[in-house]
Amino acid sequence: MKEKVLDEWELELKKQKKILEAHLKELGITSEMDCPDFPHCKIQEKYVEAVYNSMSKGAGGGFEF
């Protein structure tokens, strides 16, 4: 089986996911909605941005599935 090579957008997504998971664990919560800063949590915002960028590959739209 061929191993997938991650592009810069996927690498950033993995990084932001780890940061978000650590943030939730530190707070002792399992849902982003339970964050005291929700919906304005900067960590969550960076994660959502990374998800969007990984789907659009940094372009302003046109997701690649």
C-alpha positions as CSV (number, residue, x, y, z in Angstrom):
1,M,0.0,0.0,0.0
2,K,1.4,3.4,-1.0
3,E,1.8,5.9,1.8
4,K,0.1,9.3,1.2
5,V,2.3,12.3,1.2
6,L,0.8,15.2,3.0
7,D,0.9,18.7,1.5
8,E,1.5,21.9,3.5
9,W,-2.3,22.4,4.1
10,E,-2.7,18.9,5.5
11,L,0.4,19.2,7.7
12,E,-1.0,22.5,9.1
13,L,-4.3,20.8,9.8
14,K,-2.6,18.0,11.7
15,K,-0.7,20.5,13.7
16,Q,-3.8,22.6,14.6
17,K,-5.8,19.5,15.4
18,K,-3.1,18.5,18.0
19,I,-3.2,22.0,19.5
20,L,-7.0,21.9,19.7
21,E,-7.0,18.5,21.3
22,A,-4.4,19.6,23.9
23,H,-6.5,22.7,24.6
24,L,-9.6,20.6,25.2
25,K,-7.7,18.2,27.4
26,E,-6.2,21.0,29.4
27,L,-9.7,22.4,30.0
28,G,-11.0,18.9,30.8
29,I,-13.7,19.1,28.2
30,T,-14.6,17.0,25.1
31,S,-16.5,19.5,23.1
32,E,-15.4,22.7,21.6
33,M,-18.7,24.2,22.5
34,D,-17.9,23.7,26.2
35,C,-14.9,26.0,25.9
36,P,-15.4,29.1,28.1
37,D,-14.3,31.2,25.1
38,F,-16.7,29.6,22.6
39,P,-17.5,30.8,20.0
40,H,-14.5,33.2,20.0
41,C,-11.8,30.8,21.0
42,K,-8.7,31.7,18.9
43,I,-7.4,28.0,19.0
44,Q,-10.7,26.8,17.6
45,E,-10.7,29.6,15.0
46,K,-7.2,28.5,13.8
47,Y,-8.4,24.9,13.6
48,V,-11.4,25.8,11.5
49,E,-9.2,27.9,9.2
50,A,-6.8,25.0,8.8
51,V,-9.8,22.7,7.9
52,Y,-11.0,25.1,5.3
53,N,-7.5,25.6,3.9
54,S,-6.9,21.9,3.7
55,M,-10.1,21.4,1.8
56,S,-9.5,24.3,-0.6
57,K,-5.7,23.9,-0.7
58,G,-5.4,27.6,0.2
59,A,-7.5,28.9,-2.7
60,G,-10.5,31.0,-2.0
61,G,-13.0,28.1,-2.6
62,G,-13.4,25.1,-4.8
63,F,-12.9,22.2,-2.4
64,E,-11.1,19.1,-3.7
65,F,-12.7,15.9,-2.5
